[in-house]
Structure formats: structure tokens, C-alpha cells
Amino acid sequence: MTGVRRVGWAGIRLRSALAATGVVALALAAAAAALLWVLQRSLLADVEDAAAARCSAVAASVATAGADAQRSTLPGGGKVGQVVQVVDGRSDQVVASSSPRSTGAPVSALRPAPGETRISPHARVAILDPDDRYVVVACGVPPTGGPYVVLVAAPVTAERASVSRLATYLALGFPLLLLTAGGATFWFVGRSLLPVERIRRQVAAIGARRLDERVPVPAADDEIRRLAVTMNAMLDRLEAASHAQRRFVADASHELRSPLATLRATVDVSVEDADATSWRALSPGMRAEVDRMSRLVDDLLLLAKADEHGLALDRGDVDLDDVVESEARRVRELGAVTVSAATQPVRVTGDAAKLASVVRNLGDNAVRHARGAVRFELALANGSAVLHVDDDGPGVPAADRDRVFDRFVRLDPSRGRESGGSGLGLAITREIVLAHAGRVEAGESPLGGARFTVLLPAAGGEAVHTATQPPVPESR
């Protein structure tokens, strides 16, 4: 596994170095091409300007001397290597030249009109050097000097050689620059990834028994710091989930131990009774314990499914006011407390059985804690079904109003499991309400005890329509 990790890190560093090298290579190539082109154009422009100036000066001299133009008429001061000719426009003969090599034939076929100047930037001049390149400037002599043309040929050998030398130096320097850029990128990327490697090693060392450890957080406020913060937040969630799982397993085991112990004791007593009178006397209690354990197992399975895949809902239109009225009648028939209900016709979309379970759990919880009164209220507000279940019991302390929805939570330590339930009813209620895109809250009741409020999205058309209907009169 270590070898695989090293290949991975080397792959990231190598890819970054190659990418940086490629970008630098493209940038250098473009810059070098632009430099060489600009340099060549600048050098050629200098040669052309010098040749044009010499041509203009000679043309002015020839215009003054007229047909008597001779070698002596060619002014000095030309650039080294320049060749000047004065060509008779009628006979196309060279009548004056600055070099013995150019007295035989004109260096160019350019014949501009009088007063006109023409330039050939890359001409070959056979009588001078057929393998070299020249800039040839031709000036037409004004008519006062006769039909003459002045030709100036300037070699560009030195300029082309300068450009070639620079290109050679750049070609030799490119590999060194590219190696430097690639190596620097490889090293810097490796340095930048060191905090990531430390985070990886720390995470690899954290096991199921060391979830309290955290990865180091770099001081720099960058992406790696945010990665470390995110990893620590994930470890916080994993630690909380692990603690919740262990607590859940412990609580579930404790809840199941009590009915199993009762059943075992009942079976032992019944076995010792030869007349089976004990069996008949104890069978109602055994059935109650079996029912209690069955409900507990069903609740545990429901919560396990919610944790694993979420609750599966059989969705349909549900008249929530009918569900609330039915639960109010059931609680009223128990006769333990005084029950009142005030409902508006409200329809929601959801699972009728699971929504009935929500109302039933809240009703049982209210009856369990009430001193003498329980109240159900259902109304429509801002497109949401709002259900309040109130009791006049001791209430829920503000610090525990979130924790009361956790699993196996009993806020009153004096209550036994027989009177206090399994501690899963409110947890199941929250899971069902969340599955219906709603929320459930605990608060203070006008009756003096606890108020549990459920908010669910109302069904579109009918819920809005029924919002204008008057509440159903309170029933007791």
C-alpha cells in the first residue's frame, strides 16, 4: 500500500511539473519567435534606411551633374559593404559605380520613375554574391538630371547572422530553463502537499477506538486548511454517530432485558406448578410483556430502516383533522385525563398510517405526563398544517427541548420503564415528520406543561381552500 501511495503522490507532482513545463515551453517559444521576428525586422529596417539615404544623396548629385555623371560624382560616407550604381535609363548601362565589381551590369532590374523610390528587401545579386541576400534601393533621378536610375545594394549578411546566433543561444538555453521550471514546480508542489500527507497519515492512524483524535490544521488560510477543518468536522460526526450507536445498542439491550427476565421468571414458575394454575394467572402478564417487547422490536426496526435507507412512505391525501379527532376520542376513552380538541379541516399529502402514529405518540406522551388535561389543536397557517398537543404536566426544560427527541431519552429519572415507555416514541415521531418534509418542536404550553408542535406542508389546492373555513367547535 505504501508503494501505491507514493506512486499517487509522484503522479500529482509529476503531472503538475509537466503541465508547468509545457506552459513555460509554449510561452518561451512564443516569446522567442516574437523576439527573433522583431529583431530581424529592426535590423533590416536599419539597413533599408541607410541604403535609402545613400540612394537619395547619390540621386541628388546625379541630378546636378546630369549626363556627365561619373564615378567621382558618387558621394562618400556610405555604409560598409554598400554598392552604388548609376544606370542610364535609355541604354541600361552602368555609367558610374562605387565598386569595380559592379561596373559590368546593373545589380537590379528595378527602374522607378523619376522622383520615385523602390525597395527590394530580399534580393539576390549575381554579380556580387549569388549566395547572399541584399537590400536593393532604386531611386529615379529627377528629369533635370536626365533619365538615370541610382541603385544601392546593401548586404544583410551580418544582420541575418546576428539573428541566427540569437536563435542558437535561445535553443541552447531553452532546455535549461524548462528543466529549472519543471524541477522547481516538482519541488514546490511536493512541499505544498506535505500538509496533505500529514493529514492522510493521521486519518490512516485513526481507528474505531481513536475517534477522538483530529488531524492537524495548518496555520495558512487556504484550501488545505479548509480540507483539514472539513476532515475534523467529519470525524466529529463519526465520533458522535459512534457514541450514539453504542448508546443505542446499550439502551436497546437494557430495554429488552427487562421483558425477557420477566418472561423467564414466569416460565420458571409455571414449570414448577403441576396444576397449571400459575400459568393461567401469569399468562396475562406474559402476554403484556410479549406485546411490549414486540412493540419495542418494531420501533427499533423502524428506526434502523430510517437510519439505513430512510422511511418508505405510502403517500396519498390524508385528512389530518380526522386523524387528530380520532386520536382525541381514543385518549378521551381512556378516562385518565380531560381531553379537548379544536381542529380545522386540513389535508396533507403523506402516509396515513405513519401520520396517525405521530399523533398517537404525541397523545400518549401528553397523557403520560399530564396532571389532568390534554389538548389537541389543528390549524392551517401560511400553507402549513400546524398541530399542537398540550398537557398540564411538568413541561420540558428549555435545555432539553432538542434532546427530548433523541432515542431512549427519559427526562424524569423517577419514571420506570413500565410508566415511562421505551423512550422511542418522540424519536420515531421526529423521523416520520422529517420524512414528510416537516418539523417537530417542543415548547411551553398555555396549559402550563409541555407543547409539542408539528408543522407539515399542506396539500396545495384543498389546504389553501380550507384555510378560509371556520374551525370546528371544540369538543370535550
C-alpha positions as CSV (number, residue, x, y, z in Angstrom):
1,M,0.0,0.0,0.0
2,T,2.9,2.4,0.7
3,G,4.2,1.9,-2.9
4,V,0.7,2.7,-4.2
5,R,0.6,5.9,-2.2
6,R,4.0,7.0,-3.4
7,V,3.0,6.5,-7.0
8,G,-0.1,8.6,-6.4
9,W,1.9,11.5,-4.8
10,A,4.6,11.2,-7.5
11,G,1.8,11.2,-10.1
12,I,0.4,14.5,-8.9
13,R,3.8,16.2,-8.6
14,L,4.9,14.8,-12.0
15,R,1.7,15.9,-13.7
16,S,2.0,19.4,-12.2
17,A,5.6,19.7,-13.2
18,L,4.9,18.5,-16.8
19,A,2.0,20.9,-17.1
20,A,4.1,23.8,-15.8
21,T,6.9,22.8,-18.2
22,G,4.5,22.7,-21.1
23,V,3.1,26.1,-20.3
24,V,6.6,27.6,-19.9
25,A,7.7,26.0,-23.1
26,L,4.8,27.5,-25.1
27,A,5.4,30.9,-23.5
28,L,9.1,30.8,-24.2
29,A,8.6,29.6,-27.8
30,A,6.1,32.4,-28.5
31,A,8.3,35.0,-26.9
32,A,11.4,33.8,-28.8
33,A,9.6,33.8,-32.1
34,A,8.3,37.3,-31.4
35,L,11.8,38.4,-30.4
36,L,13.5,37.0,-33.4
37,W,10.9,38.5,-35.8
38,V,11.2,41.9,-34.2
39,L,15.0,41.8,-34.1
40,Q,15.1,40.8,-37.8
41,R,12.7,43.5,-38.8
42,S,14.6,46.1,-36.8
43,L,18.0,45.2,-38.3
44,L,16.6,45.1,-41.9
45,A,14.9,48.4,-41.4
46,D,18.2,49.9,-40.3
47,V,19.8,48.6,-43.5
48,E,17.0,49.8,-45.7
49,D,17.0,53.3,-44.1
50,A,20.8,53.6,-44.7
51,A,20.5,52.4,-48.2
52,A,17.6,54.7,-49.0
53,A,19.6,57.7,-47.6
54,R,22.6,56.9,-49.7
55,C,20.4,56.4,-52.8
56,S,18.7,59.8,-52.2
57,A,22.1,61.5,-51.8
58,V,23.5,60.0,-55.0
59,A,20.3,60.8,-56.9
60,A,20.6,64.4,-55.9
61,S,24.2,64.5,-57.0
62,V,23.4,62.9,-60.3
63,A,20.6,65.3,-60.9
64,T,23.1,68.2,-60.6
65,A,25.9,66.6,-62.8
66,G,23.4,65.5,-65.5
67,A,24.8,63.4,-68.4
68,D,28.4,63.9,-67.2
69,A,27.8,61.6,-64.1
70,Q,31.0,59.7,-63.4
71,R,32.4,57.7,-60.6
72,S,33.6,60.9,-59.0
73,T,30.0,62.0,-58.6
74,L,29.2,59.3,-56.1
75,P,29.4,60.8,-52.6
76,G,31.3,59.1,-49.9
77,G,30.2,58.2,-46.4
78,G,28.2,55.1,-47.3
79,K,27.8,52.1,-45.1
80,V,30.5,49.4,-45.3
81,G,29.5,46.9,-48.0
82,Q,27.1,49.1,-49.9
83,V,27.5,49.1,-53.7
84,V,26.2,52.1,-55.6
85,Q,25.4,52.2,-59.3
86,V,24.2,54.9,-61.7
87,V,22.4,53.4,-64.6
88,D,21.5,55.2,-67.8
89,G,17.8,54.7,-68.3
90,R,18.0,54.7,-72.1
91,S,20.8,52.3,-72.7
92,D,20.5,50.4,-69.3
93,Q,24.3,50.7,-68.9
94,V,26.2,51.4,-65.7
95,V,27.7,54.9,-66.1
96,A,29.1,55.1,-62.6
97,S,29.8,52.6,-59.8
98,S,31.3,52.7,-56.3
99,S,33.0,49.3,-56.7
100,P,35.0,47.7,-59.6
101,R,32.9,44.5,-59.2
102,S,29.7,46.3,-60.2
103,T,30.7,48.1,-63.3
104,G,29.5,45.5,-65.8
105,A,25.8,45.1,-65.2
106,P,23.1,46.7,-63.0
107,V,22.6,45.0,-59.7
108,S,18.8,45.1,-60.1
109,A,16.1,45.3,-62.7
110,L,14.2,47.9,-60.7
111,R,13.5,51.1,-62.8
112,P,11.4,53.5,-60.8
113,A,10.1,56.7,-62.5
114,P,11.9,60.0,-61.9
115,G,11.5,61.1,-58.3
116,E,10.2,57.6,-57.2
117,T,12.0,55.2,-54.8
118,R,11.5,51.4,-54.8
119,I,13.0,48.8,-52.4
120,S,13.6,45.1,-52.8
121,P,14.3,43.7,-49.3
122,H,15.5,40.2,-50.1
123,A,17.2,40.4,-53.5
124,R,19.9,38.1,-54.9
125,V,22.7,40.0,-56.7
126,A,24.5,37.6,-59.0
127,I,27.4,39.9,-59.9
128,L,28.2,40.5,-56.2
129,D,27.5,37.2,-54.3
130,P,24.8,34.9,-55.6
131,D,24.6,33.1,-52.2
132,D,24.0,36.2,-50.2
133,R,20.9,38.4,-49.7
134,Y,20.8,42.2,-50.3
135,V,18.5,45.1,-49.8
136,V,18.3,46.9,-53.1
137,V,17.0,50.5,-53.2
138,A,16.3,52.1,-56.6
139,C,15.8,55.9,-57.0
140,G,14.6,57.6,-60.1
141,V,16.7,60.8,-60.9
142,P,14.5,63.9,-61.4
143,P,14.2,64.9,-65.1
144,T,16.6,67.7,-64.8
145,G,19.4,65.2,-64.5
146,G,18.5,63.0,-67.4
147,P,16.9,59.5,-67.4
148,Y,19.1,58.0,-64.8
149,V,18.4,55.5,-62.0
150,V,20.5,55.1,-58.9
151,L,20.8,51.6,-57.4
152,V,22.1,50.9,-53.9
153,A,22.7,47.3,-52.8
154,A,23.4,46.7,-49.1
155,P,24.2,43.2,-47.8
156,V,22.3,41.8,-44.9
157,T,24.7,39.0,-44.1
158,A,25.7,40.4,-40.7
159,E,22.1,41.1,-39.6
160,R,21.0,37.6,-40.6
161,A,24.0,36.1,-38.8
162,S,23.0,38.1,-35.7
163,V,19.5,36.7,-35.7
164,S,20.8,33.2,-36.3
165,R,23.2,33.4,-33.4
166,L,20.5,34.6,-31.1
167,A,18.2,31.7,-32.2
168,T,21.1,29.3,-31.4
169,Y,21.6,30.8,-27.9
170,L,17.8,30.6,-27.2
171,A,17.7,27.0,-28.4
172,L,20.6,26.1,-26.1
173,G,19.1,27.9,-23.2
174,F,15.5,26.5,-23.6
175,P,16.2,23.1,-22.1
176,L,17.9,24.6,-19.0
177,L,15.0,26.9,-18.5
178,L,12.5,24.2,-18.9
179,L,14.4,21.8,-16.6
180,T,14.6,24.6,-14.0
181,A,10.8,25.4,-14.3
182,G,9.8,21.7,-14.1
183,G,12.2,20.9,-11.2
184,A,11.0,24.0,-9.2
185,T,7.4,23.1,-9.8
186,F,8.0,19.5,-8.8
187,W,9.7,20.6,-5.6
188,F,7.2,23.3,-4.7
189,V,4.2,21.0,-5.3
190,G,5.8,18.4,-3.1
191,R,6.3,21.0,-0.3
192,S,2.7,22.1,-0.7
193,L,1.4,18.5,-0.4
194,L,3.3,17.9,2.8
195,P,0.3,19.0,5.0
196,V,-2.0,16.8,2.9
197,E,0.3,13.9,3.6
198,R,0.3,14.6,7.3
199,I,-3.5,14.7,7.2
200,R,-3.5,11.4,5.3
201,R,-1.2,9.7,7.8
202,Q,-3.3,10.9,10.7
203,V,-6.5,9.8,9.2
204,A,-4.9,6.4,8.4
205,A,-3.9,6.0,12.0
206,I,-7.4,6.8,13.4
207,G,-9.3,3.7,14.1
208,A,-12.7,2.9,15.6
209,R,-11.3,3.2,19.1
210,R,-9.5,6.5,18.4
211,L,-12.3,8.7,17.0
212,D,-11.4,11.4,19.5
213,E,-8.2,12.2,17.6
214,R,-8.1,15.0,15.0
215,V,-6.0,15.9,12.0
216,P,-3.5,18.9,12.2
217,V,-4.9,22.2,10.9
218,P,-2.3,24.3,9.0
219,A,-2.0,28.0,10.0
220,A,-2.3,29.3,6.5
221,D,-5.9,30.1,5.4
222,D,-6.0,28.1,2.2
223,E,-7.6,25.1,0.6
224,I,-5.6,22.7,2.7
225,R,-6.7,24.3,5.9
226,R,-10.3,24.1,4.8
227,L,-9.7,20.4,4.0
228,A,-8.3,19.8,7.5
229,V,-11.3,21.6,9.1
230,T,-13.7,19.6,7.0
231,M,-12.0,16.3,7.9
232,N,-12.2,17.2,11.6
233,A,-15.9,18.1,11.2
234,M,-16.4,14.7,9.6
235,L,-14.5,13.0,12.5
236,D,-16.7,14.9,14.9
237,R,-19.8,13.5,13.1
238,L,-18.3,10.0,13.1
239,E,-17.5,10.2,16.8
240,A,-21.0,11.4,17.6
241,A,-22.5,8.7,15.4
242,S,-20.3,6.0,17.1
243,H,-21.3,7.2,20.6
244,A,-24.9,7.3,19.6
245,Q,-24.7,3.8,18.1
246,R,-23.1,2.4,21.2
247,R,-25.6,4.2,23.4
248,F,-28.4,2.9,21.2
249,V,-27.2,-0.7,21.5
250,A,-26.8,-0.4,25.2
251,D,-30.2,1.1,25.7
252,A,-31.9,-1.4,23.4
253,S,-30.2,-4.3,25.3
254,H,-31.4,-2.8,28.6
255,E,-34.9,-2.4,27.3
256,L,-35.1,-5.9,26.0
257,R,-33.5,-7.4,29.2
258,S,-36.5,-6.4,31.4
259,P,-39.3,-8.2,29.5
260,L,-37.0,-11.2,28.8
261,A,-36.3,-11.5,32.5
262,T,-40.0,-11.3,33.3
263,L,-40.8,-14.0,30.8
264,R,-38.0,-16.2,32.1
265,A,-39.3,-15.9,35.7
266,T,-42.8,-16.6,34.6
267,V,-41.8,-19.7,32.7
268,D,-39.8,-21.0,35.7
269,V,-42.8,-20.5,38.0
270,S,-45.2,-22.2,35.5
271,V,-42.9,-25.2,35.1
272,E,-42.9,-25.8,38.9
273,D,-46.7,-25.6,39.0
274,A,-48.1,-29.1,38.3
275,D,-51.7,-27.9,38.3
276,A,-51.0,-25.1,35.7
277,T,-52.9,-22.6,37.9
278,S,-49.9,-20.3,37.9
279,W,-49.8,-20.4,34.1
280,R,-53.3,-19.2,33.9
281,A,-52.7,-16.5,36.4
282,L,-49.4,-15.3,34.9
283,S,-50.4,-15.6,31.2
284,P,-51.9,-12.0,31.0
285,G,-48.7,-10.6,32.3
286,M,-46.6,-12.7,29.9
287,R,-48.8,-11.5,27.0
288,A,-48.3,-7.9,28.1
289,E,-44.5,-8.4,28.3
290,V,-44.6,-10.0,24.8
291,D,-46.6,-7.2,23.4
292,R,-44.3,-4.7,25.0
293,M,-41.2,-6.4,23.6
294,S,-42.9,-6.7,20.2
295,R,-43.6,-3.0,20.1
296,L,-40.0,-2.3,21.1
297,V,-38.6,-4.5,18.4
298,D,-40.9,-2.9,15.8
299,D,-39.8,0.6,17.0
300,L,-36.1,-0.5,16.8
301,L,-36.6,-1.9,13.3
302,L,-38.4,1.3,12.2
303,L,-35.5,3.5,13.4
304,A,-32.9,1.1,11.8
305,K,-34.7,1.4,8.5
306,A,-34.8,5.2,8.8
307,D,-31.1,5.3,9.5
308,E,-30.2,3.0,6.7
309,H,-32.5,4.0,3.8
310,G,-34.9,6.5,5.1
311,L,-38.6,5.8,5.8
312,A,-40.6,4.3,2.9
313,L,-43.9,6.2,2.7
314,D,-47.2,5.1,1.1
315,R,-48.2,8.6,0.0
316,G,-51.7,9.8,-0.5
317,D,-54.1,12.5,0.5
318,V,-54.7,12.4,4.3
319,D,-57.4,14.4,6.2
320,L,-55.3,15.3,9.1
321,D,-58.2,16.7,11.1
322,D,-59.9,13.2,11.0
323,V,-56.7,11.7,12.3
324,V,-56.5,14.2,15.2
325,E,-60.2,13.8,16.1
326,S,-59.8,10.0,16.2
327,E,-56.8,10.2,18.5
328,A,-58.6,12.7,20.7
329,R,-61.5,10.2,21.1
330,R,-59.2,7.4,21.9
331,V,-57.4,9.3,24.6
332,R,-60.7,10.5,26.0
333,E,-62.0,7.0,26.2
334,L,-59.0,6.1,28.4
335,G,-60.6,8.2,31.1
336,A,-57.2,9.2,32.6
337,V,-57.4,12.9,31.8
338,T,-59.7,15.6,30.4
339,V,-59.3,15.9,26.6
340,S,-60.2,18.8,24.4
341,A,-59.8,19.2,20.7
342,A,-60.1,22.2,18.3
343,T,-59.4,21.4,14.6
344,Q,-59.8,22.9,11.2
345,P,-60.3,20.8,8.1
346,V,-56.7,20.3,6.8
347,R,-55.4,17.9,4.2
348,V,-51.8,16.9,3.7
349,T,-50.0,14.5,1.4
350,G,-48.3,11.6,3.2
351,D,-48.5,8.2,4.7
352,A,-51.8,8.0,6.7
353,A,-50.6,5.1,9.0
354,K,-47.4,6.9,9.9
355,L,-49.1,10.2,10.4
356,A,-51.6,8.5,12.7
357,S,-48.6,7.1,14.6
358,V,-47.2,10.6,15.0
359,V,-50.4,11.9,16.5
360,R,-50.8,8.7,18.7
361,N,-47.2,9.0,20.0
362,L,-47.7,12.7,20.9
363,G,-51.1,11.8,22.5
364,D,-49.6,9.0,24.6
365,N,-46.7,11.3,25.7
366,A,-49.1,14.0,26.7
367,V,-51.3,11.6,28.7
368,R,-48.2,10.1,30.4
369,H,-47.1,13.5,31.7
370,A,-50.4,15.3,32.2
371,R,-51.8,16.1,35.6
372,G,-55.4,16.3,34.4
373,A,-55.7,17.9,31.0
374,V,-54.6,17.3,27.4
375,R,-55.5,19.5,24.4
376,F,-55.2,18.9,20.6
377,E,-55.3,21.9,18.2
378,L,-55.0,21.7,14.4
379,A,-55.0,24.7,12.1
380,L,-53.7,26.0,8.8
381,A,-51.1,28.8,8.7
382,N,-49.1,30.0,5.8
383,G,-49.7,26.9,3.7
384,S,-48.7,24.6,6.6
385,A,-50.6,22.2,8.8
386,V,-49.9,23.2,12.4
387,L,-50.7,20.6,15.1
388,H,-50.3,21.5,18.8
389,V,-50.5,18.8,21.5
390,D,-50.6,20.4,25.0
391,D,-50.6,19.0,28.5
392,D,-50.6,20.5,32.0
393,G,-47.7,18.4,33.3
394,P,-44.2,19.5,34.4
395,G,-43.2,20.5,30.9
396,V,-39.9,20.2,29.2
397,P,-36.9,22.3,30.4
398,A,-35.6,24.7,27.7
399,A,-32.2,23.0,27.8
400,D,-33.8,19.6,26.9
401,R,-36.2,20.6,24.2
402,D,-33.9,19.2,21.5
403,R,-32.6,16.2,23.4
404,V,-36.1,15.0,24.2
405,F,-36.3,13.7,20.6
406,D,-33.2,11.5,21.0
407,R,-33.6,7.8,21.4
408,F,-34.2,6.2,24.8
409,V,-34.3,9.7,26.5
410,R,-36.3,9.9,29.7
411,L,-36.1,13.4,31.3
412,D,-37.7,12.2,34.5
413,P,-35.4,9.7,36.1
414,S,-38.1,8.7,38.6
415,R,-40.3,7.1,35.9
416,G,-39.9,3.4,35.4
417,R,-40.0,1.7,32.1
418,E,-43.5,0.5,32.6
419,S,-44.9,4.0,33.2
420,G,-42.4,5.9,31.1
421,G,-42.4,3.9,27.9
422,S,-39.4,2.9,25.9
423,G,-38.2,6.4,25.2
424,L,-38.5,5.8,21.4
425,G,-41.9,7.5,20.7
426,L,-40.6,11.0,20.2
427,A,-37.6,9.8,18.2
428,I,-39.9,7.9,15.9
429,T,-42.2,11.0,15.6
430,R,-39.3,13.1,14.5
431,E,-38.2,10.6,11.9
432,I,-41.7,10.4,10.4
433,V,-42.2,14.2,10.4
434,L,-38.8,14.7,8.7
435,A,-39.7,12.1,6.1
436,H,-42.8,14.2,5.3
437,A,-40.6,17.4,4.9
438,G,-41.9,18.8,8.2
439,R,-40.5,19.5,11.6
440,V,-41.5,18.9,15.2
441,E,-40.6,21.1,18.2
442,A,-41.0,21.1,21.9
443,G,-42.0,24.2,23.8
444,E,-44.1,25.6,26.7
445,S,-47.8,25.1,26.7
446,P,-50.5,27.6,27.7
447,L,-51.8,24.9,30.0
448,G,-48.6,25.1,32.0
449,G,-46.9,21.9,30.8
450,A,-45.3,20.9,27.5
451,R,-46.4,21.8,24.0
452,F,-45.3,19.6,21.0
453,T,-45.8,21.3,17.7
454,V,-45.8,19.5,14.3
455,L,-45.6,21.5,11.1
456,L,-46.3,19.7,7.8
457,P,-46.7,21.0,4.2
458,A,-50.4,21.2,3.5
459,A,-51.8,19.8,0.3
460,G,-51.8,22.5,-2.4
461,G,-55.3,23.4,-3.5
462,E,-57.5,22.0,-0.8
463,A,-55.3,23.2,2.0
464,V,-55.5,26.8,0.7
465,H,-59.2,26.4,0.2
466,T,-59.9,25.1,3.7
467,A,-57.8,27.9,5.2
468,T,-60.8,30.1,5.0
469,Q,-63.1,27.7,6.7
470,P,-64.0,28.3,10.3
471,P,-62.5,26.0,13.0
472,V,-64.6,23.0,14.1
473,P,-66.1,23.8,17.5
474,E,-64.1,22.5,20.4
475,S,-65.1,19.1,21.7
476,R,-64.6,17.6,25.1
